[in-house]
Amino acid sequence: MEAESKVKSLHKALKVLECFTPKAMELGVSEIARLLDLNKSNVYNILATLEECGYVKKNKTSEKYSLDFKMVQFSYTVMSSYPYTNLIVPVIKDLASDLNAIVYFGIPHGDKVLYLFSAYPKSYGKNIPYRSILGETAPYYCTSLGKALLISMEENEIMHLISGEKIKYTENTLVETEDILADIKQSKERGYAIDNIEHEIGVRCVGVPVTDRNGSLIGAISASGPTSIVTEEKIESFSQKIMTAAFEIQSRL
């Protein structure tokens, strides 16, 4: 029973850490307790332990907590062990400059797409602030990265990944299962996926799956930008260049 109690405590502590996201970077005890349906004293004790160990820090003014830099050590360790970093990063940097668009690389991670790398063209520096995409997640059904990953999966896996609750981010977001499946089928037939202003207003993206030489999925590449840059007329040329980049990564594996 003591061992079981320790496991439950560890599980709660991990769930507390998972509450912190790019959209909720600072949280109070009451907020976390409400999110996890825990009592506040339990949450406070967990946060106090995490703070003592350097995983979270407390804002003395707001009395709220946020993740501390010790968490970065884990991301560095994970990325250092990722076998394709040195193959992917140079390719997406060249692609970003060629397309004059932001290029992302992501992988399947549970019920979301996990962004690992991003590359920005130099011309974006003045107009769009750079932000690291590492660790951010997004839905499969309304992003070009997500759809690109789905077109390389089996039907039962696709159904599982699009079966959850869907948010209509824009008026273009597809939320009906039959519409999403039809879009995936069309994407599979042409070899690339399109996010046609479905996840962010004013942003269009084109995505392509990346596989190894045996055809096993390792991730996806997408090019993203304002609709003034990623125009409907440019989708075909973008897709061809992204597919070339995906093939280049595959050939280096």
ZALUM-687787 format. One record per residue (C-alpha): residue number from 0; x, y, z. Coordinates in Angstrom, 2 decimals, decimal comma. Layout:
ZALUM-687787
[NUM; [X; Y; Z]]
...
END
This chain:
ZALUM-687787
[0; [0,00; 0,00; 0,00]]
[1; [2,91; 2,33; 0,74]]
[2; [4,40; 1,66; -2,70]]
[3; [1,00; 2,26; -4,31]]
[4; [0,67; 5,56; -2,43]]
[5; [4,08; 6,71; -3,67]]
[6; [3,14; 5,88; -7,25]]
[7; [-0,10; 7,85; -6,91]]
[8; [1,82; 10,81; -5,49]]
[9; [4,27; 10,67; -8,38]]
[10; [1,37; 10,49; -10,83]]
[11; [-0,20; 13,60; -9,28]]
[12; [3,12; 15,47; -9,42]]
[13; [3,52; 14,66; -13,11]]
[14; [-0,06; 15,78; -13,79]]
[15; [0,72; 19,08; -12,04]]
[16; [3,68; 19,63; -14,37]]
[17; [1,49; 18,84; -17,38]]
[18; [-0,85; 21,70; -16,44]]
[19; [1,77; 24,21; -17,59]]
[20; [1,50; 24,92; -21,32]]
[21; [2,38; 27,80; -23,69]]
[22; [-1,18; 29,06; -23,10]]
[23; [-0,98; 28,59; -19,33]]
[24; [2,60; 29,41; -18,42]]
[25; [1,82; 30,67; -14,92]]
[26; [-0,72; 29,01; -12,63]]
[27; [-1,81; 29,34; -9,05]]
[28; [-2,53; 26,60; -6,53]]
[29; [-6,29; 27,04; -6,83]]
[30; [-6,19; 26,89; -10,63]]
[31; [-4,22; 23,64; -10,66]]
[32; [-6,39; 22,14; -7,95]]
[33; [-9,48; 22,94; -10,04]]
[34; [-7,95; 21,56; -13,24]]
[35; [-6,97; 18,26; -11,59]]
[36; [-9,83; 18,03; -9,10]]
[37; [-7,39; 17,87; -6,18]]
[38; [-7,47; 19,62; -2,83]]
[39; [-5,38; 22,77; -2,59]]
[40; [-3,16; 21,55; 0,24]]
[41; [-2,16; 18,54; -1,85]]
[42; [-1,31; 20,75; -4,82]]
[43; [0,59; 23,19; -2,61]]
[44; [2,76; 20,40; -1,17]]
[45; [3,52; 19,06; -4,64]]
[46; [4,46; 22,52; -5,92]]
[47; [6,62; 23,19; -2,86]]
[48; [8,55; 19,96; -3,51]]
[49; [8,93; 20,73; -7,21]]
[50; [10,13; 24,23; -6,35]]
[51; [12,68; 22,87; -3,88]]
[52; [14,00; 20,53; -6,58]]
[53; [14,21; 23,32; -9,16]]
[54; [11,42; 22,21; -11,51]]
[55; [9,09; 25,15; -10,88]]
[56; [9,53; 28,67; -9,56]]
[57; [7,17; 30,94; -7,66]]
[58; [6,37; 34,50; -8,67]]
[59; [6,55; 36,39; -5,37]]
[60; [4,24; 39,10; -6,67]]
[61; [1,45; 36,97; -8,12]]
[62; [2,02; 33,94; -5,86]]
[63; [1,71; 31,81; -8,99]]
[64; [4,07; 29,14; -10,30]]
[65; [5,77; 28,50; -13,64]]
[66; [8,19; 25,90; -14,95]]
[67; [11,84; 26,62; -14,19]]
[68; [14,88; 26,22; -16,42]]
[69; [15,74; 22,83; -14,99]]
[70; [13,06; 21,46; -17,30]]
[71; [15,21; 22,59; -20,25]]
[72; [17,82; 20,01; -19,25]]
[73; [15,34; 17,26; -20,07]]
[74; [14,50; 18,71; -23,48]]
[75; [18,20; 19,02; -24,28]]
[76; [18,78; 15,40; -23,27]]
[77; [15,85; 14,19; -25,37]]
[78; [16,85; 16,20; -28,43]]
[79; [20,47; 15,10; -28,11]]
[80; [19,32; 11,50; -28,31]]
[81; [17,04; 12,10; -31,32]]
[82; [18,86; 10,39; -34,22]]
[83; [17,71; 12,61; -37,09]]
[84; [18,49; 16,13; -35,83]]
[85; [21,62; 16,67; -37,92]]
[86; [19,82; 15,38; -41,02]]
[87; [16,62; 17,38; -40,69]]
[88; [17,71; 20,81; -39,46]]
[89; [19,96; 21,77; -42,43]]
[90; [17,29; 20,63; -44,90]]
[91; [14,45; 22,65; -43,35]]
[92; [16,69; 25,73; -43,04]]
[93; [17,42; 25,63; -46,78]]
[94; [13,74; 25,01; -47,50]]
[95; [12,64; 28,00; -45,40]]
[96; [14,97; 30,31; -47,32]]
[97; [13,89; 28,86; -50,66]]
[98; [10,15; 29,22; -49,97]]
[99; [10,38; 32,41; -47,89]]
[100; [8,11; 30,68; -45,38]]
[101; [8,36; 29,17; -41,91]]
[102; [9,15; 25,46; -42,05]]
[103; [8,25; 23,03; -39,28]]
[104; [9,11; 19,42; -38,56]]
[105; [6,87; 17,40; -36,26]]
[106; [6,20; 13,85; -35,12]]
[107; [3,18; 11,90; -33,85]]
[108; [2,86; 12,13; -30,08]]
[109; [-0,25; 10,59; -28,59]]
[110; [-3,35; 12,38; -29,82]]
[111; [-1,42; 15,47; -30,98]]
[112; [1,34; 16,52; -33,33]]
[113; [4,54; 17,40; -31,45]]
[114; [6,67; 20,13; -33,02]]
[115; [10,40; 19,45; -32,83]]
[116; [12,10; 21,91; -35,18]]
[117; [11,37; 25,19; -36,93]]
[118; [13,27; 27,23; -39,50]]
[119; [12,65; 30,86; -40,40]]
[120; [13,75; 32,71; -43,55]]
[121; [15,88; 35,79; -42,90]]
[122; [13,26; 38,09; -44,40]]
[123; [10,82; 37,17; -41,61]]
[124; [12,98; 38,70; -38,91]]
[125; [11,59; 42,22; -39,29]]
[126; [7,90; 41,34; -39,48]]
[127; [7,36; 38,13; -37,49]]
[128; [9,14; 37,57; -34,16]]
[129; [11,05; 34,32; -33,86]]
[130; [9,76; 31,78; -31,36]]
[131; [10,98; 28,30; -30,64]]
[132; [8,35; 25,73; -31,53]]
[133; [10,03; 22,91; -29,61]]
[134; [7,53; 21,08; -27,46]]
[135; [4,36; 22,72; -28,76]]
[136; [1,51; 20,48; -29,85]]
[137; [-1,41; 20,81; -32,26]]
[138; [-4,36; 18,72; -33,45]]
[139; [-4,07; 16,30; -36,34]]
[140; [-7,34; 17,15; -38,05]]
[141; [-6,75; 20,84; -38,82]]
[142; [-3,00; 21,25; -39,36]]
[143; [-1,01; 20,36; -42,45]]
[144; [1,59; 18,58; -40,30]]
[145; [-1,13; 16,53; -38,65]]
[146; [-2,84; 15,64; -41,91]]
[147; [0,52; 14,77; -43,50]]
[148; [1,15; 12,31; -40,68]]
[149; [-2,34; 10,85; -40,99]]
[150; [-2,00; 10,05; -44,69]]
[151; [0,82; 7,62; -43,83]]
[152; [-1,22; 5,77; -41,19]]
[153; [-3,64; 2,86; -41,27]]
[154; [-7,38; 3,60; -41,29]]
[155; [-8,01; 2,33; -37,75]]
[156; [-5,21; 4,57; -36,41]]
[157; [-6,59; 7,56; -38,30]]
[158; [-10,06; 6,98; -36,85]]
[159; [-8,61; 6,77; -33,35]]
[160; [-6,68; 10,04; -33,73]]
[161; [-9,59; 12,07; -35,11]]
[162; [-12,32; 10,62; -32,89]]
[163; [-11,93; 13,05; -30,00]]
[164; [-13,50; 16,43; -29,39]]
[165; [-12,78; 18,91; -32,18]]
[166; [-12,48; 22,67; -31,90]]
[167; [-13,56; 24,87; -34,78]]
[168; [-10,63; 27,30; -34,75]]
[169; [-11,75; 29,17; -37,88]]
[170; [-14,72; 29,09; -40,23]]
[171; [-12,68; 26,75; -42,47]]
[172; [-11,96; 24,14; -39,78]]
[173; [-13,37; 20,72; -40,64]]
[174; [-14,95; 19,12; -37,58]]
[175; [-17,24; 16,47; -39,07]]
[176; [-15,55; 13,06; -39,27]]
[177; [-16,70; 12,35; -42,84]]
[178; [-15,34; 15,70; -44,04]]
[179; [-11,99; 15,09; -42,34]]
[180; [-11,73; 11,59; -43,83]]
[181; [-12,53; 12,93; -47,30]]
[182; [-9,81; 15,58; -46,89]]
[183; [-7,29; 12,95; -45,76]]
[184; [-8,19; 10,76; -48,73]]
[185; [-7,64; 13,68; -51,11]]
[186; [-4,35; 14,51; -49,39]]
[187; [-3,18; 10,91; -49,74]]
[188; [-4,00; 10,89; -53,46]]
[189; [-1,99; 14,04; -54,20]]
[190; [0,82; 13,27; -51,72]]
[191; [0,57; 16,39; -49,57]]
[192; [-1,82; 17,99; -47,08]]
[193; [-3,18; 21,51; -46,86]]
[194; [-4,20; 23,57; -43,86]]
[195; [-6,34; 26,13; -45,68]]
[196; [-6,72; 28,68; -42,88]]
[197; [-8,09; 25,93; -40,63]]
[198; [-5,95; 26,31; -37,50]]
[199; [-5,00; 29,98; -37,49]]
[200; [-6,78; 32,89; -39,14]]
[201; [-4,85; 34,24; -42,13]]
[202; [-2,34; 31,35; -42,19]]
[203; [-2,07; 28,65; -44,86]]
[204; [0,23; 25,62; -44,64]]
[205; [1,34; 22,74; -46,84]]
[206; [2,59; 19,49; -45,28]]
[207; [4,33; 16,33; -46,48]]
[208; [5,10; 13,09; -44,58]]
[209; [8,71; 11,98; -44,10]]
[210; [9,47; 8,26; -44,15]]
[211; [12,63; 6,20; -43,99]]
[212; [13,79; 3,96; -46,83]]
[213; [11,53; 1,17; -45,60]]
[214; [8,49; 3,41; -45,73]]
[215; [8,19; 3,79; -41,95]]
[216; [6,88; 7,17; -40,84]]
[217; [9,36; 9,33; -38,91]]
[218; [7,58; 12,70; -39,08]]
[219; [6,33; 15,42; -41,38]]
[220; [7,48; 18,75; -42,82]]
[221; [5,24; 21,75; -43,38]]
[222; [5,69; 25,22; -44,83]]
[223; [3,57; 27,88; -43,22]]
[224; [2,93; 31,55; -43,77]]
[225; [0,40; 34,32; -44,28]]
[226; [-2,02; 33,73; -47,13]]
[227; [-0,31; 36,61; -48,95]]
[228; [2,85; 34,45; -49,14]]
[229; [1,42; 30,93; -49,23]]
[230; [-1,13; 31,74; -51,90]]
[231; [-3,44; 29,17; -53,47]]
[232; [-1,49; 29,56; -56,71]]
[233; [1,75; 28,63; -54,93]]
[234; [0,47; 25,50; -53,17]]
[235; [1,54; 23,16; -55,96]]
[236; [5,07; 24,58; -56,23]]
[237; [5,41; 24,60; -52,43]]
[238; [4,33; 20,96; -52,24]]
[239; [6,87; 19,88; -54,85]]
[240; [9,73; 21,56; -52,99]]
[241; [8,63; 20,15; -49,65]]
[242; [8,40; 16,65; -51,15]]
[243; [11,91; 17,08; -52,54]]
[244; [13,12; 18,04; -49,05]]
[245; [11,37; 15,01; -47,54]]
[246; [13,03; 12,76; -50,11]]
[247; [16,41; 14,37; -49,35]]
[248; [16,02; 13,52; -45,66]]
[249; [14,96; 9,98; -46,56]]
[250; [17,99; 9,50; -48,81]]
[251; [20,33; 10,53; -45,99]]
[252; [18,89; 8,11; -43,44]]
END
